């Protein structure tokens, strides 16, 4: 299927299992570069390796998105 997304970028939370992983797989198949996260770094590392094998750029980190303090933006001033 060609959704016309090649070259786009997406951020996906909970991307190592279930619906989040299915979305990540679909977008990677479509040529979308991904930023992913989940709570366990080992799961994120596995997902990065598998998604990168599809020929897209993938970055990721372990984070609990329910913890607002964990992902506050960094100030560049």
C-alpha positions as CSV (number, residue, x, y, z in Angstrom):
1,X,0.0,0.0,0.0
2,X,1.4,3.5,-0.8
3,X,0.0,6.1,1.6
4,X,2.3,8.8,0.2
5,X,4.2,9.1,3.5
6,X,7.8,8.3,2.3
7,X,10.2,10.9,3.7
8,X,7.9,12.0,6.5
9,X,8.7,11.7,10.2
10,X,6.6,10.3,13.1
11,X,6.8,10.0,16.9
12,X,5.3,6.9,18.3
13,X,4.9,6.2,22.0
14,X,4.4,2.6,23.3
15,X,6.0,1.4,20.1
16,X,7.5,-1.9,21.1
17,X,4.2,-3.9,21.5
18,X,0.6,-4.1,20.4
19,X,-1.0,-1.3,18.4
20,X,2.0,1.0,18.8
21,X,4.3,-1.5,17.2
22,X,1.8,-2.2,14.4
23,X,1.7,1.5,13.7
24,X,5.5,1.7,13.7
25,X,5.8,-1.3,11.3
26,X,3.3,0.2,8.9
27,X,4.9,3.6,8.9
28,X,8.4,2.1,8.5
29,X,7.1,0.0,5.6
30,X,5.8,3.3,4.1
31,X,9.3,4.9,4.4
32,X,8.6,7.1,7.4
33,X,11.6,7.9,9.7
34,X,10.6,7.2,13.3
35,X,11.2,8.4,16.9
36,X,10.0,5.7,19.3
37,X,9.7,5.2,23.0
38,X,8.5,2.6,25.5
39,X,9.2,1.9,29.2
40,X,11.9,-0.8,28.7
41,X,15.2,0.1,27.0
42,X,15.9,-3.5,25.9
43,X,12.5,-3.5,24.1
44,X,13.3,-0.2,22.5
45,X,16.7,-1.4,21.3
46,X,15.1,-4.5,19.7
47,X,12.4,-2.4,18.0
48,X,15.0,0.1,16.7
49,X,17.1,-2.8,15.2
50,X,14.0,-4.4,13.5
51,X,12.5,-1.2,12.2
52,X,15.9,0.1,11.0
53,X,16.2,-3.1,8.9
54,X,13.3,-1.7,6.8
55,X,15.6,1.0,5.5
56,X,14.3,4.0,7.6
57,X,16.0,6.1,10.3
58,X,14.9,5.1,13.8
59,X,15.8,6.7,17.1
60,X,14.4,5.7,20.5
61,X,14.7,5.8,24.2
62,X,13.1,4.3,27.3
63,X,10.7,6.7,28.9
64,X,7.4,6.6,30.9
65,X,5.2,9.1,29.2
66,X,3.0,9.2,32.3
67,X,5.9,10.9,34.1
68,X,5.8,14.5,32.9
69,X,9.1,15.3,34.6
70,X,10.9,12.6,32.6
71,X,10.4,14.3,29.3
72,X,10.3,18.1,29.9
73,X,11.9,20.0,27.0
74,X,15.5,21.0,27.4
75,X,16.1,24.8,27.4
76,X,18.6,25.9,24.7
77,X,18.9,29.4,25.9
